Amino acid sequence: MSKITFVKHDGEELSYEADNGLSVMNIAVDNLVPGIDADCGGECNCATCHVYVDEKWWDKVGTTNSTEEAIMSLNPDRQTTSRLSCQIKMSDELDGLVINLPEFQY
Amino acid sequence: MSEVAEPRTSMVGVNPSNIPLEDYDVSQRELFRNDTMWQYFDRLRKEDPVHYCKDSEFGPYWSITKFEDIMKVEGDPDIFSSEPAITINDPLEEFDITMFIAMDEPTHGDQRRTVQGAVAPRNLANMEEFIREQVGTILDSLPVGETFDWVEKVSVELTTIMLATLFNFPMEQRHKLTYWSDVATATPGPDSLVESDTDRINILMRECVPAFMGLWQERAAAEPQFDLISMMAHAEETKDMATQRPMEFLGNLMLLIVGGNDTTRNSISGSVLFLNENPEQYKKLLDNHDLINTMVPEIIRFQTPLTHMRRTVTKDTTFGGKQMKEGDKVVMWYVSGNRDEESIEQPYDFIIDRERPRHHVSFGFGIHRCMGNRLAEMQLRIVWEEILKRFKKVELVGEPVRTNSNFVKGYTELPVRVHAI
């Protein structure tokens, strides 16, 4: 189990303990975190689970893959630490991860 | 081209299992107009999910019928190109009409980014109250207890006002938008709005393009505003389009007009039909208005307002065990993917409280996924919130008349009666 915190665009924090191996998107959907719709179900194909990784965690989370890049690049609100949360898997290394939820998706 | 089509064997009224699979042609419009396409797609999904039709009004084409396969094709735009067209019908050679939905990267992304903000959820929140007022006005004007056409009085009226708002188009002339949208998608014929594809382009070039050209020049000269024309007139990637590339200008206008018009209109009509066909679901909704949130995506799945999108193979490839050649047409039948029992439980049932209602293919996936998806959902949500405040029932009192098209799946008439609370 690792800890993960979602920070809503209005500043409210939602924290959960989650199993390693689950994607950040799965954790959000399981806990009904608002603004993570995940329409395609985790296939990196719809961009409705877009998140901003907290800067302190960016190096550990890692960068985007090419499919993810193609679909996120269409979004004018994309930021340097943008990821699709279905592509981030929880692990011991990410224990304590902080994820910011973009206003545009809310 | 439709006007020179050879007569072909019709599949209408024939038992699907009596036709050899190799003779299947699911592009026949009558199948959609009569709502009889389902069993053909059922058999294709089961027996030949990636199917080759060797001959049709639109030439040979591949059918992709499974949910997962549609997602794969959408996820591979290098092999499955959106150029030159995204419907089974090819564009007229003499009119090179282009739009970003029918372009690959990088042009598609450059142009899409300029208008995407107008329909992003953040901007929608600002529009919500205005839309709610408009919906209220329309619903309050309905003749309670009398029979009337829901399509005309509610679905068309509402989506037209919405479109005029998005374009900041003169509200008193808003019905032109609906007319142009209908012209753009009408199947040519003697009883149709357009006689031929050439007629279609002529009408649009003569009426629609000059009207928008005027608005474009006005917006380009003014400060940037938050409507689609102003956004395009000021963005680097699109600001020369109206003057330098008239066919691209027309194409993108049509994309935004049709994209925001037919689809939502038919989903609004469909919702009334589905709730009447499923009284237990209607009761569930009346008992718990919060179910609107999960009902809305279910309406969009169940309706599937566009039957398909098409791609074109860029190089020889193997897909689903079949050999596809460069230049082959590939038709992704959303209408079939949304009834795929391997991806959606009880796909033929309209269930307003599904666990994962947004797991449907109506918006497509990947880089061309519908950019107005959240706007469409918002419109449907507001419509039903306002209906439930006023009416205990929107009662269907006759048979719906369906659109004669293999692309737009919808209704031209839906006779109803509304009963006040």
Interface residues (C-beta under 8 A of the other chain):
Chain A: D37 A38 D39 C40 G41 E43 C44 N45 C46 A47 T48 T67 A70 I71 S73 L74 N75 P76 D77 E103 F104 Q105 Y106
Chain B: M71 E74 G75 P77 E105 G109 R112 R113 Q116 G117 A120 P121 R122 R356 R358 H359 F363 F365 G366 I367 R369
